[in-house]
Amino acid sequence: MKICICCSLSFGDEVRKIATQLEEMGHEVLLPNGVINRLTEQKDFDPIQAKINTDSNHKHVDKVRAADAVLICNYTKNGIENYIGANSFAEMFVAYYFNKPIYTLFPLPDMPYISDEIHSFGAKNLNGDLSKI
């Protein structure tokens, strides 16, 4: 299966490990360009300029469309357990729009301002177990 990973770029190390595990299971993995290029590790990283320079939003939507399923890697960030940021939220919507199965690595977060929306996408929680894909 071709799986597109969506995540916060700050989860790059963890996501590369997840990608390796999925590939060892026989899946093809599509990663965000920011993770591939290790953008957050670059000196003077500016997230806005990086998104503009790399056209990452368009490119990642193309990856979501090309995938068979989407995996949201939602680790804890900024004190929010199972964090889903703005980009991952948008990518979940795109996956939902294209009728792609959506998996979350961990349960959906308690983020009231997007709770109704992310629950309506019908994501399946893996509870950290990639074999459930």
C-alpha beads as a LAMMPS data file, in Angstrom:
LAMMPS data file: protein, C-alpha beads

133 atoms
132 bonds

1 atom types
1 bond types

-500.0 500.0 xlo xhi
-500.0 500.0 ylo yhi
-500.0 500.0 zlo zhi

Masses

1 110.0

Atoms # bond

1 1 1 0.000 0.000 0.000
2 1 1 1.177 3.556 -0.710
3 1 1 0.969 5.558 2.528
4 1 1 1.377 9.312 2.779
5 1 1 2.651 10.459 6.166
6 1 1 1.426 13.792 7.516
7 1 1 2.981 15.386 10.570
8 1 1 4.524 18.394 12.192
9 1 1 8.002 18.940 10.749
10 1 1 9.342 18.909 14.299
11 1 1 8.635 15.151 14.352
12 1 1 11.137 14.471 11.558
13 1 1 13.318 11.942 13.390
14 1 1 10.346 9.952 14.676
15 1 1 8.630 10.019 11.284
16 1 1 11.705 8.758 9.440
17 1 1 11.712 5.764 11.832
18 1 1 8.003 5.152 11.169
19 1 1 8.664 5.335 7.419
20 1 1 11.413 2.732 7.722
21 1 1 9.136 0.409 9.689
22 1 1 6.358 0.779 7.113
23 1 1 8.787 0.094 4.258
24 1 1 10.028 -3.018 6.046
25 1 1 6.383 -4.124 6.164
26 1 1 6.222 -3.764 2.361
27 1 1 4.537 -0.367 2.098
28 1 1 5.612 2.518 -0.112
29 1 1 5.901 5.703 1.928
30 1 1 5.448 9.309 0.816
31 1 1 6.999 11.780 3.262
32 1 1 6.566 15.537 3.537
33 1 1 9.344 17.325 1.651
34 1 1 10.248 19.175 4.832
35 1 1 11.013 15.866 6.532
36 1 1 12.919 14.532 3.527
37 1 1 15.015 17.692 3.283
38 1 1 15.363 18.042 7.081
39 1 1 14.268 21.659 6.815
40 1 1 13.923 22.208 10.555
41 1 1 17.570 21.237 11.004
42 1 1 18.811 23.933 8.645
43 1 1 20.471 27.040 10.045
44 1 1 18.128 30.025 10.271
45 1 1 15.080 27.855 9.466
46 1 1 12.062 30.031 8.710
47 1 1 8.939 27.859 8.428
48 1 1 6.968 30.361 6.375
49 1 1 9.730 31.017 3.862
50 1 1 10.499 27.287 3.657
51 1 1 6.876 26.537 2.732
52 1 1 6.947 29.269 0.084
53 1 1 10.343 28.266 -1.339
54 1 1 9.544 24.552 -1.541
55 1 1 5.840 24.866 -2.449
56 1 1 5.339 22.183 0.164
57 1 1 1.597 22.667 0.540
58 1 1 0.850 21.916 -3.124
59 1 1 3.363 19.084 -3.259
60 1 1 2.009 17.365 -0.175
61 1 1 -1.583 17.554 -1.403
62 1 1 -0.371 15.791 -4.555
63 1 1 1.149 13.091 -2.342
64 1 1 -2.092 12.679 -0.387
65 1 1 -3.993 12.329 -3.669
66 1 1 -1.503 9.730 -4.990
67 1 1 -1.573 7.642 -1.797
68 1 1 -3.831 4.746 -0.915
69 1 1 -4.056 5.942 2.700
70 1 1 -2.810 8.691 4.999
71 1 1 -1.050 8.266 8.330
72 1 1 -1.135 11.198 10.737
73 1 1 1.867 10.975 13.067
74 1 1 0.496 12.860 16.043
75 1 1 3.072 12.906 18.811
76 1 1 3.007 15.293 21.776
77 1 1 4.046 18.857 20.939
78 1 1 3.973 22.090 22.915
79 1 1 2.354 20.260 25.817
80 1 1 -0.519 19.007 23.647
81 1 1 -0.796 15.239 23.699
82 1 1 -1.360 13.675 20.252
83 1 1 -0.937 17.045 18.566
84 1 1 -2.475 17.707 15.167
85 1 1 -1.308 21.014 13.740
86 1 1 -2.772 23.195 11.054
87 1 1 -1.055 21.426 8.153
88 1 1 -1.956 17.939 9.382
89 1 1 -5.537 19.088 9.910
90 1 1 -5.655 20.438 6.361
91 1 1 -4.104 17.227 5.023
92 1 1 -6.689 15.174 6.905
93 1 1 -9.393 17.197 5.178
94 1 1 -7.779 16.630 1.786
95 1 1 -7.566 12.877 2.473
96 1 1 -11.195 12.869 3.556
97 1 1 -12.175 14.809 0.426
98 1 1 -10.392 12.247 -1.784
99 1 1 -11.955 9.331 0.148
100 1 1 -8.605 8.087 1.437
101 1 1 -8.511 6.028 4.626
102 1 1 -7.022 8.114 7.438
103 1 1 -5.016 6.564 10.254
104 1 1 -3.680 8.323 13.312
105 1 1 -0.681 6.920 15.108
106 1 1 -2.235 7.870 18.452
107 1 1 -5.737 8.891 19.612
108 1 1 -7.158 12.184 18.418
109 1 1 -6.110 15.137 20.571
110 1 1 -8.266 17.199 22.862
111 1 1 -8.211 20.378 20.782
112 1 1 -11.727 21.862 21.064
113 1 1 -11.405 24.249 18.116
114 1 1 -11.000 21.352 15.640
115 1 1 -12.419 18.429 17.592
116 1 1 -15.712 18.115 15.701
117 1 1 -13.978 18.313 12.348
118 1 1 -11.212 15.794 13.019
119 1 1 -13.685 13.333 14.516
120 1 1 -15.928 13.673 11.451
121 1 1 -13.121 12.495 9.132
122 1 1 -13.469 8.920 10.428
123 1 1 -9.799 8.393 11.226
124 1 1 -8.791 5.026 12.631
125 1 1 -6.507 5.167 15.668
126 1 1 -3.612 2.695 15.504
127 1 1 -2.580 3.142 19.155
128 1 1 1.028 3.043 17.946
129 1 1 0.589 -0.345 16.207
130 1 1 1.486 0.000 12.518
131 1 1 0.347 -3.554 11.803
132 1 1 -3.268 -2.294 12.095
133 1 1 -2.927 -0.537 8.732

Bonds

1 1 1 2
2 1 2 3
3 1 3 4
4 1 4 5
5 1 5 6
6 1 6 7
7 1 7 8
8 1 8 9
9 1 9 10
10 1 10 11
11 1 11 12
12 1 12 13
13 1 13 14
14 1 14 15
15 1 15 16
16 1 16 17
17 1 17 18
18 1 18 19
19 1 19 20
20 1 20 21
21 1 21 22
22 1 22 23
23 1 23 24
24 1 24 25
25 1 25 26
26 1 26 27
27 1 27 28
28 1 28 29
29 1 29 30
30 1 30 31
31 1 31 32
32 1 32 33
33 1 33 34
34 1 34 35
35 1 35 36
36 1 36 37
37 1 37 38
38 1 38 39
39 1 39 40
40 1 40 41
41 1 41 42
42 1 42 43
43 1 43 44
44 1 44 45
45 1 45 46
46 1 46 47
47 1 47 48
48 1 48 49
49 1 49 50
50 1 50 51
51 1 51 52
52 1 52 53
53 1 53 54
54 1 54 55
55 1 55 56
56 1 56 57
57 1 57 58
58 1 58 59
59 1 59 60
60 1 60 61
61 1 61 62
62 1 62 63
63 1 63 64
64 1 64 65
65 1 65 66
66 1 66 67
67 1 67 68
68 1 68 69
69 1 69 70
70 1 70 71
71 1 71 72
72 1 72 73
73 1 73 74
74 1 74 75
75 1 75 76
76 1 76 77
77 1 77 78
78 1 78 79
79 1 79 80
80 1 80 81
81 1 81 82
82 1 82 83
83 1 83 84
84 1 84 85
85 1 85 86
86 1 86 87
87 1 87 88
88 1 88 89
89 1 89 90
90 1 90 91
91 1 91 92
92 1 92 93
93 1 93 94
94 1 94 95
95 1 95 96
96 1 96 97
97 1 97 98
98 1 98 99
99 1 99 100
100 1 100 101
101 1 101 102
102 1 102 103
103 1 103 104
104 1 104 105
105 1 105 106
106 1 106 107
107 1 107 108
108 1 108 109
109 1 109 110
110 1 110 111
111 1 111 112
112 1 112 113
113 1 113 114
114 1 114 115
115 1 115 116
116 1 116 117
117 1 117 118
118 1 118 119
119 1 119 120
120 1 120 121
121 1 121 122
122 1 122 123
123 1 123 124
124 1 124 125
125 1 125 126
126 1 126 127
127 1 127 128
128 1 128 129
129 1 129 130
130 1 130 131
131 1 131 132
132 1 132 133
